[in-house]
């Protein structure tokens, strides 16, 4: 983690010396994340997609989005979709 913070600090320094002062802190962080994806998160996403594809291949067709949306909104007391 410490190395990643040093890399981010270096990235910000380069941005500031190359005219990146027009970026907001959020925009700088977004650019950093685009250029330095979290490999652990990517691996988790790939594993979840593989699991869903395997479930589908084994007959589990999942749930329609409309059903999920309705149940989610009811469970969290959110207004119905208009």
HELIX and SHEET records of a PDB file:
HELIX    1   1 UNK A    2  UNK A   17  1                                  16    
HELIX    2   2 UNK A   20  UNK A   22  5                                   3    
HELIX    3   3 UNK A   25  UNK A   35  1                                  11    
HELIX    4   4 UNK A   39  UNK A   57  1                                  19    
HELIX    5   5 UNK A   65  UNK A   75  1                                  11    
END                                                                             
